[in-house]
Structures are given as C-alpha cells and as structure tokens.
Amino acid sequence: MDNVSLVRIFTLSGINETMNNRIAIFSITLLYYCVILFLNISLMMIIIIDENLHEPMYILLCSFCINGLYGTTGFYPKFLIDVLSSSQEISYEGCLLQAFIVHSFACCDLSILAVMAYDRYLAICRPLHYHSFMTKRRLSQLVCFSWLTPFCIVSINIVLTSRLKLCGTNIQKLFCVNWIIVKFACSDTDTVSSNIISYATIFIYVSHGFFIIWTYMHLIRTCVRSKDDRVKFMQTCVPHLVSLITFLVVIVFDLMYMRFGSTDLPQSLQNFIAIEFLLIPPVMNPLIYGFKMTKIRNRILGLVYVERK
C-alpha cells in the first residue's frame, strides 16, 4: 500500500465548546490580535526609522517582532474564521502548513533568544572586542541562523509527516500540531523516521537552552564585579531574561500537558493551555522591550510628546 495519507480534511473539535459565545470570543480575539499587530509593528517601525537604533541588539529585537507577527498570523486569522463558521474544518495541506508555522515560530523564538544572549555576552563580557566580533556580516549570519535552522528542521518534520498514512481526522485542539497528526498514523505505518527527527529537534533546542544558561553564567559573574555592567545588565538583559523565562514556562507547560496532561479538564481550559505561547509572548515582548530599554522608551516618549504639542 502506498505510504501516503488519504485524509483530505481535518476537524478542529477543540473549538466546539466556544460556540455558545462566538460573538464575544470573536470580538475579544480580534481586538487582541489587533493589539499584537499594533505593538509589534510599532516597535519595528521605531527601530527601522530611528538610525540611532540600527545596532545589533535592536535589529535582533526587530527580528523577534517579525517572528511574533509570523507565528500569530498562522493562528488568529484561521481561528477567527472558525469561530464564525458552522463547521471547523481545515484541509490536509492547510493543516500541515499551520503546523509548520506554529512549530517554526516557537523554534525561531528560542533561536533568536539564543542569538540575543550571545550578543549580550559579547557586549558585557567582551566589550573591547564587541565591534570586531559583531560585524554586519556576522549579524546577518546570526539572523539567518535564527530563521533558517528552525525552518529546515521543521520542514523535515513536516515532510516526513506528509508521507504517513493516516487513520484519524479529529484534532481536539484549536489548531494543527505536528505530533497529533503523527499520532493519527495507521498501525501499519512506519513512524521511526518522524520520531528520530523529533528527538533530534528536542536535542538541538535543549542545546540552545544550555548555551543561554552558559552565557548568563558569564554575564552574572562579570556584572557582579562592575557597577556599570550591572546597570547595562538591568537595562538590556532583564527584558531578554523575562522574555526567555516567559517563553520557556509557556512552552514547557504546554509540552508537558500534551504528553502527560489529563483530558478530564474542561475543553476551554485545555484550549487556553494550548495557545498560551501564542497569547502571552507576542504582547508581552514588545511591551517589556519598549518600556525597559532606554533608547526605545525615550523614542516612544519623544513621539508622544510631539503628538501632544
């Protein structure tokens, strides 16, 4: 038998419990999505327009905002359509595409956070060599690494998934997730390759996490010895650290729940747990960086002051 899925349509049954309040949920979700767009696009435009912000740290922050827009666009428009639709279905190809966007968004976030940690390590622990290390070419390579690595890894996962013969169509979530599609594989289908790539992905991003821990060990040790470095740490590393902790908490919580959580919880609570990483970081990150980083905050206050005049 040809090892290719005959499934053409998936049903997203996680949304069923929201049908009684569809207008309220649609309105709140649309407003929230507009806030995400406004905050991230505003921060990006401030960085692009102000030449004083054309520094590696702010360019990486701009990349962070682009990824936030990319990931949320893979979920919110489809969810808004589903809320107003009588049937919540998604095509096989659309499901794979959404799984690709959601997974690559999460992986990109961690890759960008790792690159940002490296940038802060050079700026604080190796200040005399910072500009020789963080050249335009090196910055371009790091930005490409933070995007291309997740895209390549997730692409391999999705391609392997697309070769599976599936025997299920009911996804009990609000959006498509690769490991759930793999779970639909028929009993006679070989999923070894998919599992190997999944474990390799976990290994790569756990390595990212250890790299970030290594950079912060050096950052903290350096900042303890210098008051100026402590000030720099508070201004530039604290927002990064808050973003990192928030991202890790919501992702690890979601992964642990998917693997070991109880299905006896109310569907609405399961839905909230599933979309935490699409709810909290895309709004919190631009707010934290906008208010905590001095140059960006001063630029925002300057714009507000000009508008008032």
C-alpha positions as CSV (number, residue, x, y, z in Angstrom):
1,M,0.0,0.0,0.0
2,D,1.3,3.5,-0.9
3,N,2.5,5.1,2.3
4,V,0.7,8.5,1.7
5,S,-2.3,9.8,3.6
6,L,-5.7,9.6,2.0
7,V,-7.1,12.1,4.5
8,R,-8.1,15.4,2.9
9,I,-9.9,17.2,5.7
10,F,-9.3,17.5,9.4
11,T,-11.9,18.6,12.0
12,L,-10.7,21.0,14.8
13,S,-13.1,19.9,17.5
14,G,-11.4,22.0,20.3
15,I,-13.5,25.0,19.3
16,N,-16.9,23.3,19.8
17,E,-17.2,24.5,23.4
18,T,-16.9,28.2,22.4
19,M,-19.9,28.2,20.0
20,N,-22.3,29.5,22.7
21,N,-20.3,32.7,23.0
22,R,-19.0,33.0,19.5
23,I,-19.7,36.8,19.0
24,A,-18.0,37.7,22.3
25,I,-15.0,35.4,21.6
26,F,-14.7,36.7,18.1
27,S,-14.7,40.3,19.3
28,I,-12.2,39.8,22.1
29,T,-9.9,37.7,19.8
30,L,-10.0,40.2,17.0
31,L,-9.2,43.1,19.4
32,Y,-6.3,41.1,21.0
33,Y,-4.9,40.3,17.5
34,C,-5.1,43.9,16.6
35,V,-3.1,44.8,19.8
36,I,-0.5,42.2,18.8
37,L,-0.2,43.7,15.3
38,F,-0.1,47.3,16.7
39,L,2.6,46.7,19.3
40,N,4.9,44.6,17.2
41,I,4.6,46.7,14.0
42,S,5.0,49.9,16.1
43,L,8.2,48.7,17.7
44,M,9.6,47.5,14.3
45,M,8.9,50.9,12.7
46,I,10.6,52.8,15.6
47,I,13.7,50.6,15.1
48,I,13.6,51.0,11.3
49,I,13.0,54.7,11.2
50,D,15.5,55.8,14.0
51,E,19.1,55.4,12.7
52,N,20.4,55.5,16.3
53,L,18.7,52.1,16.8
54,H,20.4,50.5,13.9
55,E,22.5,48.4,16.3
56,P,22.8,44.6,16.6
57,M,20.6,44.4,19.7
58,Y,17.8,46.3,18.2
59,I,18.0,44.6,14.8
60,L,17.6,41.3,16.7
61,L,14.7,42.7,18.6
62,C,13.1,43.7,15.2
63,S,13.6,40.1,14.1
64,F,11.9,39.0,17.3
65,C,8.9,41.1,16.5
66,I,8.7,39.8,12.9
67,N,8.6,36.3,14.3
68,G,5.8,37.3,16.7
69,L,3.8,38.5,13.7
70,Y,4.6,35.5,11.7
71,G,3.5,33.0,14.4
72,T,0.3,34.7,15.4
73,T,-0.7,35.1,11.7
74,G,-0.6,31.3,11.4
75,F,-3.2,31.0,14.1
76,Y,-5.5,34.0,14.7
77,P,-7.0,34.6,11.2
78,K,-7.9,30.9,10.9
79,F,-9.3,30.9,14.4
80,L,-11.4,34.0,13.8
81,I,-12.9,32.4,10.7
82,D,-13.6,29.1,12.6
83,V,-15.5,31.0,15.4
84,L,-18.0,32.4,12.9
85,S,-18.2,29.2,10.8
86,S,-20.8,26.4,11.2
87,S,-18.1,23.8,10.7
88,Q,-14.5,24.0,11.9
89,E,-12.5,22.1,9.3
90,I,-9.1,22.6,7.7
91,S,-7.7,20.9,4.6
92,Y,-4.9,18.4,4.9
93,E,-2.4,20.8,3.2
94,G,-3.6,23.7,5.3
95,C,-3.2,21.7,8.5
96,L,0.4,20.8,7.5
97,L,1.1,24.5,6.7
98,Q,-0.4,25.7,10.0
99,A,1.6,23.0,11.9
100,F,4.8,24.2,10.1
101,I,4.1,27.9,11.0
102,V,3.3,27.2,14.7
103,H,6.3,24.9,15.2
104,S,8.8,27.1,13.3
105,F,7.5,30.2,15.2
106,A,8.3,28.5,18.5
107,C,11.7,27.3,17.4
108,C,12.6,30.7,15.9
109,D,11.7,32.3,19.2
110,L,14.2,30.2,21.0
111,S,16.9,30.6,18.3
112,I,16.5,34.4,18.4
113,L,16.7,34.4,22.2
114,A,19.9,32.4,21.9
115,V,21.5,34.8,19.5
116,M,20.4,37.8,21.6
117,A,22.0,36.1,24.6
118,Y,25.3,35.8,22.6
119,D,25.0,39.5,21.7
120,R,24.7,40.5,25.3
121,Y,27.5,38.2,26.3
122,L,29.8,39.9,23.8
123,A,28.6,43.4,24.8
124,I,29.1,43.0,28.5
125,C,31.8,40.3,28.9
126,R,33.9,41.2,25.8
127,P,33.2,44.9,25.3
128,L,36.6,45.7,23.7
129,H,36.1,43.0,21.0
130,Y,32.4,43.6,20.5
131,H,32.5,45.6,17.3
132,S,35.2,43.3,15.8
133,F,33.0,40.2,16.6
134,M,29.6,41.6,15.9
135,T,30.1,43.0,12.4
136,K,27.3,43.5,9.9
137,R,28.3,40.2,8.2
138,R,28.3,38.3,11.5
139,L,25.0,39.8,12.4
140,S,23.5,38.8,9.1
141,Q,24.8,35.3,9.6
142,L,23.3,35.1,13.1
143,V,19.9,36.4,11.9
144,C,19.9,33.8,9.1
145,F,20.9,31.1,11.5
146,S,18.0,32.0,13.9
147,W,15.5,31.7,11.0
148,L,16.9,29.1,8.6
149,T,17.8,26.5,11.3
150,P,14.2,26.2,12.6
151,F,12.7,26.4,9.1
152,C,15.0,23.5,7.9
153,I,14.3,21.3,11.0
154,V,10.6,21.9,11.0
155,S,10.4,21.4,7.2
156,I,12.0,17.9,7.6
157,N,9.4,17.1,10.3
158,I,6.5,18.2,8.1
159,V,7.8,16.4,5.0
160,L,8.1,13.1,7.0
161,T,4.6,13.6,8.4
162,S,3.2,14.2,5.0
163,R,4.4,10.7,3.9
164,L,2.4,9.0,6.7
165,K,-0.8,7.1,6.0
166,L,-3.3,8.5,8.5
167,C,-6.4,6.8,10.1
168,G,-7.8,9.7,12.0
169,T,-9.2,13.2,11.3
170,N,-10.5,14.7,14.6
171,I,-8.0,17.1,16.1
172,Q,-9.1,18.0,19.7
173,K,-7.4,21.4,19.6
174,L,-7.9,24.9,18.1
175,F,-5.1,24.4,15.6
176,C,-2.9,21.7,13.9
177,V,0.1,20.3,15.7
178,N,2.6,18.0,14.1
179,W,2.8,15.4,16.8
180,I,-1.0,15.0,16.8
181,I,-1.0,14.4,13.1
182,V,1.7,11.8,13.6
183,K,-0.5,10.1,16.3
184,F,-3.1,9.6,13.6
185,A,-0.7,7.3,11.7
186,C,-2.2,3.9,11.0
187,S,-0.8,1.0,12.9
188,D,1.0,-0.4,9.9
189,T,2.7,2.8,9.2
190,D,6.4,3.3,10.0
191,T,6.9,6.4,12.2
192,V,10.5,5.7,13.2
193,S,11.9,8.5,10.9
194,S,9.5,11.0,12.3
195,N,10.3,10.1,15.9
196,I,14.1,10.3,15.2
197,I,13.8,13.8,13.8
198,S,11.5,14.8,16.7
199,Y,14.1,13.7,19.2
200,A,16.9,15.4,17.2
201,T,14.8,18.6,17.2
202,I,14.4,18.4,21.0
203,F,18.2,17.8,21.4
204,I,19.1,20.9,19.2
205,Y,16.8,23.2,21.2
206,V,17.8,21.8,24.6
207,S,21.4,22.7,23.4
208,H,20.1,26.2,22.7
209,G,18.9,26.3,26.3
210,F,22.2,25.2,27.7
211,F,24.0,27.8,25.6
212,I,21.8,30.5,27.0
213,I,22.5,29.3,30.6
214,W,26.2,29.3,29.8
215,T,26.1,33.0,28.6
216,Y,24.1,34.1,31.7
217,M,26.6,32.4,34.0
218,H,29.3,34.6,32.4
219,L,27.1,37.7,32.4
220,I,26.2,37.4,36.0
221,R,29.8,36.7,37.0
222,T,31.0,39.8,35.1
223,C,28.2,42.1,36.3
224,V,28.9,41.3,40.0
225,R,32.4,42.9,39.6
226,S,31.3,46.2,37.9
227,K,28.6,48.7,38.7
228,D,28.5,49.9,35.1
229,D,28.0,46.4,33.9
230,R,25.2,45.9,36.4
231,V,23.4,48.9,35.0
232,K,23.8,47.6,31.5
233,F,22.6,44.2,32.6
234,M,19.4,45.7,34.1
235,Q,18.7,47.7,31.0
236,T,19.3,45.2,28.3
237,C,19.5,41.7,29.8
238,V,16.5,41.8,32.2
239,P,14.0,42.2,29.3
240,H,15.7,39.3,27.5
241,L,15.6,37.2,30.6
242,V,11.9,37.9,31.2
243,S,11.1,37.1,27.6
244,L,13.1,33.9,27.9
245,I,11.6,32.7,31.2
246,T,8.0,33.5,29.9
247,F,8.7,31.6,26.7
248,L,10.1,28.6,28.4
249,V,7.4,28.5,31.0
250,V,4.5,28.5,28.5
251,I,6.2,26.1,26.1
252,V,7.3,23.6,28.7
253,F,3.9,23.7,30.4
254,D,2.2,23.1,27.0
255,L,4.5,20.3,26.1
256,M,4.2,18.6,29.5
257,Y,0.4,18.9,29.3
258,M,0.3,17.5,25.7
259,R,2.4,14.5,26.8
260,F,1.1,13.8,30.4
261,G,-1.9,16.1,31.0
262,S,-5.4,14.9,31.8
263,T,-8.2,15.0,29.2
264,D,-10.7,15.4,32.0
265,L,-10.1,19.1,32.2
266,P,-12.7,21.5,30.7
267,Q,-12.1,22.0,27.0
268,S,-11.9,25.8,27.4
269,L,-9.0,25.3,29.9
270,Q,-7.3,22.9,27.6
271,N,-7.6,25.4,24.8
272,F,-6.1,28.2,26.9
273,I,-3.1,26.0,27.9
274,A,-2.6,25.1,24.2
275,I,-2.5,28.7,23.0
276,E,-0.5,30.3,25.8
277,F,2.6,30.7,23.7
278,L,0.5,32.5,21.1
279,L,-1.2,34.7,23.6
280,I,1.4,35.9,26.1
281,P,4.8,36.4,24.4
282,P,3.6,38.3,21.3
283,V,2.1,41.0,23.5
284,M,4.5,40.9,26.4
285,N,7.7,41.1,24.5
286,P,7.2,44.4,22.7
287,L,5.8,45.9,26.0
288,I,8.8,44.8,28.0
289,Y,11.4,45.9,25.5
290,G,9.5,49.1,24.8
291,F,9.4,50.3,28.4
292,K,12.6,48.8,29.7
293,M,15.2,49.6,27.0
294,T,16.2,53.3,27.5
295,K,16.7,54.2,23.8
296,I,13.3,52.8,22.7
297,R,11.5,54.2,25.7
298,N,12.9,57.7,25.1
299,R,12.0,57.4,21.4
300,I,8.4,56.5,22.3
301,L,8.1,59.3,24.8
302,G,9.5,61.7,22.3
303,L,6.9,60.7,19.8
304,V,4.1,61.0,22.4
305,Y,5.4,64.5,23.4
306,V,5.5,65.7,19.7
307,E,1.9,64.4,19.2
308,R,0.7,66.4,22.2
309,K,2.3,69.6,21.0
